[in-house]
């Protein structure tokens, strides 16, 4: 555990403020809510300040939990606070949300959660806030029933979704939006991708059983196994040897849809963090070349690390895929995977900070970016080549409407219908435009796929 020491002038001894799970979680949440930083990035930077074990796990649970239920917790906090806290005390506000989250969603005795949460004010160097946090949490315990009844009348608080997102889901999925909202608020399953170069799924299921890890195969996704309960990857048999990876079942469909074959030249556009690229190489070791392109150099380091663990190789390029002149060598591709940047509204259950960070205005900008990438990469595809377009979004603007517009603008583009037992066919003007998986369907994340064939010009 790292300690911060402050010299006590009177005694000559160091006065120590101990970093706790709650104080660290408050600091992380402040950076996300106030500065718009990513939860995964912030946790990577700060979790090392706590020892591996209970404290680190608790900090992670508090961050994910508060962000998952943020609109509800914020309404409750506003009802309890007599006036908003100053901007410089955003960490104290985050600590209040942490206290409310514990009271509502964690099995921690009431007196213990109050005591520990109040104590965290010292680690934040905000001792003045002890009385405030103590009074507010005890007030919530007394008024909990009335406060929650009031929250149920507020759409944002009741659904734990910002209003803009709720409205878009209702418009896009009038019959399914409630199920999507409910799925977004659930903890996601831990799903594995079996490295079929090393063993079959049945063989790995047997290894899990021998290790006393309960799991089952995912229907319709031949490489996928879902664990009964999440666990540390260090407990997975053969993880460090590259026998298995963690990847949602929906994301594992991309390699199958590419229809890979030996000798092909394949492009994985917007590749980071590299799960789909690794699956491509595992699915068809005989491909001639895999070029994996992404503009984020830091995330590409993770791609290289994943490939090293799995014993795979690819040409990894740091560049903007929408500017081929910066990175393309002029050789056409047989297959292109466009794992397009999107709203990520299909993976909110895995990344609850999306509720806090995403804005309604982002959608139109993302649609333009997706269209720009598709237009730039289409000329790089050989005649009779296949392009698979994928997003982890549930919005038609980014998915079926995007593909319909692209086909209308390109006479040499023909859709290949996806016949599968997963997802829903999407229809635009009587034409099938890809297949949509809604969050929670068959336990999977929300994903969209479309397959396009490049026809020879007449």
SVG drawing of the C-alpha trace seen along z (x, -y; Angstrom):
<svg xmlns="http://www.w3.org/2000/svg" viewBox="-43 -26 54 59">
<polyline fill="none" stroke="black" stroke-width="0.4" points="0.0,0.0 1.4,-3.4 1.3,-6.1 1.4,-9.8 3.4,-11.3 3.0,-14.9 5.5,-16.3 3.9,-17.2 5.9,-20.2 4.9,-19.9 5.9,-16.3 8.5,-15.9 6.8,-12.7 5.2,-12.1 1.5,-12.5 0.3,-9.8 -2.9,-9.8 -3.6,-6.3 -5.0,-5.7 -8.0,-3.6 -10.3,-1.8 -13.0,-4.5 -10.7,-7.5 -9.0,-6.1 -12.4,-5.4 -13.5,-8.9 -10.5,-10.4 -11.0,-8.1 -14.7,-9.0 -13.8,-12.7 -11.5,-12.4 -14.2,-10.7 -17.1,-12.9 -15.3,-16.2 -12.6,-15.7 -14.2,-13.2 -11.5,-10.5 -12.1,-6.8 -12.7,-4.5 -10.4,-1.8 -7.6,-4.3 -8.0,-5.9 -8.1,-2.6 -5.0,-1.4 -3.2,-4.4 -4.4,-4.4 -5.2,-0.8 -1.5,-0.1 -1.7,-2.5 -3.6,0.3 -2.4,3.8 -3.6,6.7 -6.6,8.3 -9.7,7.0 -8.9,3.3 -8.1,3.2 -11.2,5.2 -13.4,3.0 -12.1,-0.2 -12.9,1.3 -16.4,2.4 -17.2,-1.1 -16.1,-2.8 -18.1,-0.5 -21.1,-0.5 -21.4,-4.2 -21.1,-4.8 -23.6,-2.0 -26.3,-3.7 -25.0,-7.3 -28.3,-9.1 -30.1,-7.5 -27.3,-8.2 -27.0,-11.8 -30.7,-12.4 -30.6,-11.0 -27.5,-13.1 -29.3,-16.3 -32.2,-15.6 -29.9,-15.2 -27.5,-18.1 -28.8,-21.5 -26.6,-23.2 -24.3,-21.9 -20.7,-21.3 -18.0,-23.5 -16.1,-22.3 -12.9,-21.8 -14.7,-19.4 -15.8,-17.1 -14.0,-14.3 -16.2,-14.7 -19.2,-14.6 -17.9,-11.4 -17.4,-10.0 -21.1,-10.8 -22.1,-8.8 -19.9,-6.0 -21.6,-6.0 -25.1,-5.9 -24.0,-3.1 -22.8,-1.0 -26.1,-1.6 -28.2,-0.5 -26.2,2.2 -23.6,3.7 -23.9,6.1 -22.0,3.9 -23.5,3.2 -24.9,-0.3 -22.6,-1.4 -19.5,-0.1 -20.2,-1.8 -20.8,-5.1 -17.6,-4.8 -15.3,-3.8 -16.8,-6.3 -16.4,-9.1 -12.8,-8.0 -12.0,-8.4 -12.3,-12.2 -9.0,-12.2 -7.2,-10.4 -8.7,-12.9 -7.3,-15.6 -10.8,-17.0 -11.3,-16.5 -13.8,-19.3 -16.2,-17.0 -16.4,-14.3 -19.5,-15.9 -21.2,-16.4 -20.6,-12.9 -21.7,-11.4 -24.8,-13.4 -25.8,-12.9 -25.4,-9.1 -27.3,-8.8 -30.0,-11.0 -30.3,-8.7 -30.6,-5.6 -33.6,-7.3 -35.3,-8.6 -34.4,-5.8 -37.9,-4.6 -39.3,-8.0 -36.2,-9.0 -36.3,-5.9 -40.0,-6.3 -39.4,-9.8 -36.6,-8.5 -38.9,-6.0 -40.9,-8.9 -37.9,-10.3 -37.2,-8.6 -33.4,-9.1 -33.2,-7.9 -35.5,-5.0 -33.7,-3.7 -30.2,-4.8 -29.8,-6.3 -29.4,-9.9 -32.5,-11.2 -31.0,-11.6 -29.9,-8.0 -33.2,-6.8 -35.1,-8.7 -32.9,-7.3 -33.4,-3.8 -37.1,-4.2 -37.1,-5.6 -34.9,-2.9 -36.4,0.0 -39.9,-0.7 -40.6,2.9 -37.2,3.7 -35.9,0.6 -36.8,1.7 -35.0,5.0 -31.9,3.1 -32.0,0.7 -32.3,3.6 -29.4,5.4 -27.2,2.3 -27.6,2.2 -26.6,5.8 -23.1,7.1 -21.8,8.7 -20.8,12.3 -17.2,13.3 -16.8,15.0 -13.8,16.8 -12.5,17.3 -10.8,20.7 -7.6,20.7 -8.6,23.4 -5.0,23.7 -4.3,25.4 -7.4,27.3 -11.1,27.8 -13.8,26.1 -14.9,29.4 -11.3,30.1 -11.0,26.8 -14.4,27.2 -13.0,30.4 -9.9,28.5 -12.2,26.0 -14.1,28.8 -10.9,30.3 -10.0,26.9 -13.4,26.7 -14.5,23.8 -18.1,23.9 -18.7,22.9 -20.9,23.7 -20.6,23.4 -22.3,20.4 -24.8,21.5 -24.1,20.3 -20.5,19.2 -18.2,22.2 -15.2,20.6 -17.1,19.1 -17.4,20.3 -19.3,18.4 -18.1,18.7 -20.7,19.1 -18.8,16.5 -16.1,14.0 -12.6,14.8 -9.0,13.6 -7.5,14.7 -4.6,16.1 -6.9,19.0 -7.7,19.9 -5.8,23.0 -3.3,22.1 -4.0,18.4 -0.4,17.3 0.4,20.0 -2.2,18.5 -4.7,21.3 -7.6,18.9 -8.5,15.2 -11.3,13.1 -13.7,11.8 -17.5,11.4 -19.2,13.9 -20.7,11.3 -17.2,9.9 -16.1,13.5 -18.5,13.5 -16.3,11.1 -13.7,13.7 -16.4,16.2 -18.2,13.6 -14.9,12.7 -15.0,16.2 -11.3,16.6 -9.1,18.9 -5.3,19.6 -3.3,17.1 -5.6,14.1 -4.4,10.6 -6.5,9.2 -7.0,5.8 -8.3,5.2 -9.1,1.5 -9.5,-0.2 -7.9,2.9 -7.2,1.9 -7.4,3.6 -6.8,6.5 -9.2,9.2 -10.7,9.6 -7.2,9.5 -6.0,12.3 -9.1,14.3 -8.6,13.9 -5.1,15.4 -6.3,18.2 -9.2,19.0 -7.0,19.2 -3.3,19.6 -2.7,19.9 -3.6,16.3 -0.8,14.5 -0.8,11.2 -2.8,9.5 -2.4,5.7 -3.8,4.3 -4.2,0.5 -5.2,-1.9 -4.4,-5.5 -3.9,-5.0 -0.3,-4.0 -0.8,-3.3 -3.6,-0.9 -1.5,0.8 1.0,1.7 -1.8,3.9 -2.4,5.4 1.2,6.4 1.2,7.8 -1.9,9.9 -0.3,11.3 2.9,12.1 1.0,14.1 -0.8,16.0 2.3,16.6 0.8,14.7 2.2,12.2 0.7,9.3 1.8,6.1 0.8,3.5 0.5,0.0 -0.2,-3.3 -2.1,-5.4 -5.5,-6.9 -7.3,-4.2 -9.4,-6.9 -6.1,-8.3 -4.7,-5.2 -2.1,-7.4 -0.3,-7.6 0.0,-3.8 -1.2,-1.6 1.5,0.1 -0.8,0.3 -1.6,4.0 -5.3,4.8 -6.9,6.8 -9.0,10.0 -10.8,9.3 -11.4,6.1 -12.8,5.8 -14.1,2.4 -14.5,2.4 -15.8,-1.1 -15.5,-3.7 -19.0,-4.0 -21.2,-5.1 -20.4,-1.8 -24.0,-1.7 -24.0,2.1 -21.3,2.5 -22.6,0.1 -22.8,3.0 -19.0,3.5 -18.2,-0.2 -20.8,-2.1 -18.8,-5.3 -20.4,-5.6 -23.5,-6.8 -21.4,-9.7 -19.1,-10.4 -21.2,-10.0 -23.3,-12.9 -26.3,-13.0 -24.3,-15.2 -21.6,-12.5 -23.8,-10.3 -23.9,-12.5 -20.1,-13.0 -19.6,-9.2 -21.9,-8.5 -19.8,-10.9 -16.5,-9.3 -17.9,-5.8 -18.9,-6.9 -15.5,-8.4 -13.7,-5.2 -16.0,-3.0 -15.5,-5.3 -11.7,-5.4 -11.2,-1.6 -13.6,-0.4 -11.0,-1.1 -8.5,1.1 -10.7,4.2 -10.2,6.6 -13.0,7.5 -15.0,10.3 -13.4,9.4 -15.5,9.2 -15.8,6.3 -17.3,6.9 -18.6,3.8 -19.0,4.1 -20.0,1.9 -20.8,2.4 -23.7,-0.1 -27.5,0.5 -28.4,-2.7 -29.6,-2.2 -27.9,-5.5 -24.6,-3.8 -25.6,-0.4 -28.3,0.5 -28.8,-3.1 -25.1,-3.5 -24.8,-0.4 -27.9,-1.3 -26.5,-4.7 -23.2,-3.1 -24.7,-0.5 -26.9,-3.3 -23.7,-5.3 -21.6,-2.4 -22.9,-0.4 -20.2,2.2 -21.3,3.0 -23.7,5.9 -24.8,7.2 -24.2,10.8 -27.1,11.8 -26.1,13.2 -28.1,16.4 -27.7,17.1 -29.5,18.1 -28.3,14.9 -29.5,11.3 -32.2,9.7 -32.4,9.0 -32.4,5.2 -34.6,4.0 -34.2,0.6 -36.5,-0.1 -37.3,3.7 -33.6,4.5 -31.8,6.6 -29.1,4.4 -27.0,6.5 -27.9,8.2 -28.3,6.6 -27.7,8.2 -29.3,6.3 -27.6,6.2 -28.3,9.3 -29.5,11.4 -28.2,14.9 -26.0,13.3 -24.1,11.3 -23.1,7.6 -25.0,5.4 -23.3,5.7 -24.1,5.1 -22.6,6.8 -23.0,6.4 -21.1,8.2 -20.5,6.5 -19.2,8.1 -17.3,6.0 -18.6,6.8 -16.6,6.5 -17.5,3.3 -19.4,4.1"/>
</svg>
